[in-house]
């Protein structure tokens, strides 16, 4: 990536509703610097609520629903958006899209916050953690 290149980052989760993960994701979605990042959400939320509406209200975030899409169709959506970094926020919890992560829809794939361990997928390259969560 060039220093001036905008990085396309996507977040995929079933937890973009009133859920603990959404409060962490909110800060990321709200605070990305538009000059450096183009932000996409791939939502697998079955029951949207006021928190979902709040997250959707950020004008710089491009919102895509992948609910009900096959893994291949969801991956195609991500590939069309030319995502550089895909961050998975559900882990092995309800509604996850690890099936999409397994298809390597982005060149760099990361897991964070939704599950306190690895995904077990070789296609997920990094796991965000710290010394408290992972002593």
Beta strands, then each sheet from edge to edge (+ up, - down):
strand 1: 7-13
strand 2: 37-43
strand 3: 61-65
strand 4: 85-88
strand 5: 108-111
strand 6: 126-127
sheet 1: 3+ 2+ 1+ 4+ 5+ 6+
end
